[in-house]
Amino acid sequence: MSPESDELIPIPLSPSLVPVEDDLEPIPVALSPRHGPIELDVHLKQEGIRLDQWLALNFSDFSRSVIQKAIEGGTVHVNGRPAKSSYKVRDLDHLRIELPPPTHALAVPEDIPLEILYEDEFLATINKPADMVVHPAKGHWSGTLVNAISFHFSKLSEANGSYRAGIVHRLDRDTSGVILIAKEEQTHRELSTMFAQRRVFKEYAAITTGVLDRDSDYIEGRIKHHPTDRVKMFVTDDEEDEEAKDACSYYEVIERFRGFSFCRVQPRTGRTHQIRVHLASVGCPVLADKVYGGRDSVTLRDLVPELPVEEDRPLLHRQALHAWRLRFKHPRFDRWMEFEAPLPPDIMQTLEALRAHRASQ
């Protein structure tokens, strides 16, 4: 699907896309306690993180305290031995995990409208709206993408369990755009392998606060969890920090305004919050990104302070980040497929306001 107006959305097709997993790490297959103990291997890109943090990231149905109690109780083994929470997972570590069954009900199918970009018997692509959590987790047991796709599709892969039925990868709650859904287990596993091997290609559109000084560039910065804020990630220059992960993002400026930029970003790696953290690290956080930019909304008067109060109107109530394009080789049809999600109305109207009131001189 193409944007409705080339004039309004001047994002030309790039000659090639670079590989990426996602804003968040891809969800490893078979992380579900519904059939008892789970056995799995850690992959290289997950190396260096504490065991309790790794489990918390991949078992979001459970609180950190529940996970730590399971580790202390000896029901989490690494390479055949009970492990400690502080253990740093390594490439090809073999984990055997047994967590208590979740205390909440399974995801209930909900008739939530969805924009389905493509569908066949094996997979589908969805244009996820902003303000939608991808799968049920603590504090979000309804209204998620899983609730919606469980209603719209008669069959979904449960390779990641019922709570994540069909979910191969994730987008942040307030990031809109293309997301890939698996309908059956073998396709799911093959797609997961493609993500892990960086053979899925993704491109984002973003509006930044601040003007990117180069027309295009790579942002390279090692990313790790913030030491005091569990929600945030940050870039560190410490090459010896074992918890930090190498990360690289390529950006290209599409349009500049006074105080703002409109760009596309192609992440080469798939670290948590990577695009948001990298753009903030060069002084140009994503517009309306509360975590990394300090505010979560933009009105017309924010762009035009002299505007009378009665003429003010809201423009954006979430981060201006959109998963614009996804390209991958279909694991069943063995052909390359590419999907685009047009920019949503809130980002489009923000661009219109920037062009009208903050055009570069």
C-alpha positions in Angstrom: 0.0 0.0 0.0 1.4 3.4 -1.0 0.9 6.8 0.7 -2.1 8.7 -0.6 -0.1 11.8 -1.6 3.5 11.9 -2.8 3.5 15.6 -2.2 2.5 15.3 1.4 4.7 12.3 2.2 7.9 12.7 0.3 9.6 9.4 1.3 11.2 8.0 -1.9 11.8 4.3 -2.1 15.3 3.6 -1.0 17.5 1.4 -3.3 18.0 -1.1 -0.5 17.0 -1.6 3.1 19.2 -2.8 5.9 18.4 -5.7 8.2 16.7 -5.2 11.5 14.8 -7.2 14.1 12.7 -4.4 15.6 12.3 -1.6 18.1 12.3 -4.4 20.6 14.2 -7.7 20.5 12.3 -10.4 18.5 10.3 -12.7 20.7 12.1 -16.1 20.9 9.9 -19.0 20.0 8.5 -21.3 22.7 8.7 -18.9 25.6 5.5 -20.1 27.2 5.1 -22.0 30.5 1.8 -23.5 29.5 3.3 -27.0 28.9 5.5 -27.1 31.9 9.3 -26.7 31.9 10.8 -25.0 28.8 14.2 -25.7 27.4 15.9 -23.3 25.0 19.2 -21.9 23.9 20.4 -18.3 24.2 21.6 -16.7 21.0 24.6 -14.4 20.5 22.7 -11.1 20.3 21.3 -11.8 23.8 24.7 -12.3 25.3 25.8 -10.3 28.4 22.5 -9.5 30.0 21.7 -10.7 33.6 19.6 -13.9 33.8 16.7 -12.2 35.7 16.7 -9.3 33.2 16.6 -11.7 30.2 13.8 -13.7 31.7 11.8 -10.5 32.6 12.2 -9.3 29.0 11.0 -12.6 27.5 8.4 -13.6 30.1 6.5 -10.3 30.4 3.5 -12.2 31.8 5.5 -12.5 35.1 6.8 -9.8 37.4 10.5 -9.5 38.2 9.9 -10.7 41.7 8.2 -13.9 40.6 11.1 -14.6 38.2 13.6 -13.9 41.0 11.8 -16.3 43.4 11.8 -19.0 40.7 15.6 -18.6 40.3 16.1 -18.6 44.1 13.9 -21.7 44.3 16.2 -23.6 41.9 13.7 -24.0 39.1 15.8 -22.2 36.5 18.9 -24.1 35.3 21.7 -23.0 33.0 23.7 -25.7 31.3 22.2 -28.3 33.8 22.9 -26.4 37.0 20.8 -24.0 39.2 21.7 -20.4 38.4 21.8 -17.1 40.2 19.9 -13.9 39.1 23.2 -12.1 38.5 24.5 -14.7 36.1 25.3 -13.2 32.7 23.8 -15.3 29.9 26.2 -16.4 27.2 26.0 -17.5 23.6 24.5 -21.0 23.3 23.7 -21.3 27.1 21.1 -24.0 27.5 18.3 -22.9 29.8 15.6 -25.1 31.5 12.9 -22.9 33.0 9.9 -23.7 35.1 7.7 -20.8 36.2 4.4 -20.9 38.1 1.3 -20.9 35.8 -0.1 -17.3 35.2 -2.9 -16.3 37.5 -4.9 -14.4 34.9 -7.2 -15.5 32.1 -6.1 -16.2 28.6 -6.4 -13.4 26.0 -10.1 -13.0 24.9 -10.8 -12.3 21.2 -12.0 -8.8 20.9 -13.7 -7.1 17.8 -11.1 -4.4 17.5 -10.9 -2.8 14.0 -7.6 -3.7 12.2 -6.0 -2.6 8.9 -4.8 -5.8 7.3 -2.2 -5.1 4.7 -1.8 -8.6 3.5 -3.0 -12.1 4.4 -2.5 -15.7 3.2 -2.9 -19.1 4.9 0.6 -18.8 6.5 1.0 -15.2 7.6 -0.4 -11.7 7.6 0.9 -8.1 8.0 -1.0 -5.5 10.0 -0.8 -1.8 10.2 -0.7 -1.5 14.0 -2.2 1.7 15.3 -0.5 3.8 18.0 -1.6 3.3 21.6 -2.0 -0.5 21.2 0.1 -3.0 23.2 1.2 -5.9 21.1 0.5 -8.8 23.5 -1.2 -9.2 26.9 1.1 -8.5 29.9 0.9 -7.0 33.4 -1.5 -4.1 33.3 -2.7 -4.7 29.7 -4.8 -7.8 29.6 -7.3 -6.5 27.0 -7.3 -4.2 24.0 -4.0 -5.7 22.7 -3.1 -6.7 19.2 -3.4 -10.4 20.2 -6.9 -9.8 21.4 -7.7 -8.2 18.0 -6.0 -10.8 15.7 -7.6 -13.6 17.8 -10.9 -12.3 16.7 -10.1 -11.6 13.1 -8.1 -14.7 12.2 -9.4 -18.3 12.8 -5.9 -19.7 13.1 -2.8 -18.3 14.7 0.6 -19.8 15.6 1.0 -20.6 19.3 4.7 -21.2 19.1 5.1 -18.4 21.7 2.0 -19.5 23.7 -1.6 -18.3 23.8 -0.7 -15.0 25.3 1.4 -14.2 22.2 -0.5 -16.1 19.6 0.8 -15.2 16.2 3.3 -12.6 17.4 6.7 -12.9 15.8 8.2 -9.5 16.8 7.0 -6.4 18.6 6.6 -2.7 18.3 6.5 -0.2 21.1 3.0 0.6 22.3 3.1 4.1 20.8 4.9 3.2 17.6 2.5 2.6 14.7 3.1 0.7 11.5 3.8 -2.7 9.8 3.9 -5.8 12.1 4.2 -9.4 11.0 1.8 -12.1 12.2 2.3 -15.9 11.9 -0.6 -18.2 11.4 1.1 -21.6 11.9 4.0 -22.9 13.9 6.5 -23.8 11.1 6.1 -20.5 9.4 6.5 -18.8 12.8 9.8 -20.7 13.5 11.2 -19.9 10.1 10.3 -16.2 10.4 11.9 -16.1 13.9 15.1 -17.6 12.3 15.0 -14.9 9.6 14.8 -12.2 12.3 17.6 -13.7 14.3 19.8 -13.9 11.2 18.9 -10.3 10.2 17.2 -11.2 7.0 14.1 -9.1 7.7 14.4 -5.5 6.5 12.6 -2.6 8.1 12.4 1.2 7.6 10.9 3.7 9.9 9.7 7.3 9.4 10.3 9.7 12.3 9.9 13.4 13.1 12.6 14.7 15.5 12.9 17.6 17.8 16.0 19.3 16.7 17.6 19.5 13.2 19.9 16.6 12.1 22.9 18.3 10.7 23.9 15.7 8.1 21.7 14.6 5.2 22.5 11.0 6.1 24.7 9.3 8.6 25.2 6.3 10.8 24.6 6.5 14.5 26.7 4.0 16.4 26.3 3.7 20.1 26.3 0.8 22.6 22.9 0.5 24.3 22.2 -0.8 27.8 19.5 -0.5 30.5 19.5 2.8 32.4 20.9 2.2 35.9 18.1 4.0 37.8 15.1 4.1 35.4 13.8 0.6 34.4 11.8 2.1 31.5 14.8 3.7 29.8 17.8 2.6 27.8 20.8 4.7 27.2 24.0 5.0 25.1 27.3 4.3 26.8 30.9 4.9 25.5 32.2 2.2 27.8 33.6 -0.4 25.5 34.3 -2.7 28.4 30.7 -2.7 29.7 29.5 -6.3 29.3 25.8 -5.3 29.7 25.9 -2.9 26.8 25.1 -4.1 23.2 26.6 -2.8 20.0 23.9 -1.0 18.0 23.9 0.9 14.6 21.2 3.0 12.9 21.3 4.6 9.5 19.2 7.8 9.0 18.4 9.9 5.9 16.8 13.3 6.3 13.8 13.7 4.1 12.8 17.3 5.0 14.1 19.9 7.5 12.1 22.6 9.3 13.0 25.3 11.8 13.8 23.2 14.9 12.6 19.9 13.5 13.6 17.1 11.0 11.6 14.5 9.1 13.7 11.4 8.4 13.7 7.7 7.7 15.7 5.4 9.8 17.0 1.9 9.0 18.3 0.1 12.1 21.1 -2.4 11.4 20.5 -4.0 14.8 17.3 -4.6 16.8 18.0 -3.3 20.3 15.3 -2.2 22.7 14.2 1.4 21.9 17.1 1.6 19.5 15.8 4.3 17.2 14.5 6.5 20.0 17.7 6.1 22.0 20.1 6.8 19.1 18.2 9.9 17.9 18.1 11.3 21.4 21.9 10.6 21.8 22.6 13.0 18.9 20.4 15.7 20.3 17.4 15.0 18.2 14.9 12.9 20.1 11.7 11.7 18.4 9.0 14.3 18.7 6.6 13.8 21.6 8.6 10.9 23.0 8.1 11.4 26.8 10.8 8.9 27.8 13.6 10.4 25.8 12.3 13.9 24.9 10.5 15.0 28.0 7.0 15.5 26.6 4.3 13.3 25.2 2.1 15.6 23.1 2.4 18.5 20.7 -0.2 21.2 19.8 -0.2 23.8 17.1 0.8 26.5 19.6 3.9 24.5 20.5 5.0 25.1 16.9 3.5 28.6 16.6 3.7 30.3 20.1 2.2 33.5 18.8 -1.0 31.7 17.8 -4.1 32.9 19.7 -5.3 30.4 22.3 -8.6 29.9 20.6 -6.9 28.7 17.4 -4.8 26.1 19.1 -5.5 22.4 18.4 -3.8 19.1 19.3 -1.5 17.5 16.7 0.2 14.6 18.3 -0.3 12.5 21.5 2.4 10.0 21.1 6.0 9.6 19.8 6.2 10.5 16.0 7.7 7.1 15.0 6.1 4.9 12.4 7.2 1.4 11.1 6.8 2.4 7.5 8.1 -0.5 5.5 8.8 -4.2 5.9 10.5 -6.6 3.4 11.3 -10.3 3.8 11.3 -13.5 1.8 8.1 -15.5 2.3 9.2 -18.7 4.0 6.5 -20.7 2.1 6.4 -19.0 -1.3 10.2 -18.4 -1.5 9.7 -14.9 -2.9 10.5 -11.4 -1.6 7.5 -9.5 -0.4 7.4 -5.8 0.7 4.7 -4.0 2.6 4.1 -0.3 3.4 1.9 1.3 6.0 0.9 4.9 5.0 1.7 7.5 7.6 -1.1 7.8 10.1 -3.3 11.0 10.3 -1.6 12.4 13.4 1.9 12.3 11.9 0.6 13.7 8.6 -1.1 16.6 10.2 2.0 17.4 12.2 4.0 17.5 9.0 1.4 19.7 7.4 1.7 22.1 10.3 5.5 22.1 10.2 5.4 22.9 6.5 2.9 25.7 7.0 4.6 27.3 10.0 8.1 26.1 10.5 9.5 25.8 6.9 13.2 26.3 6.6 14.2 29.7 5.3 
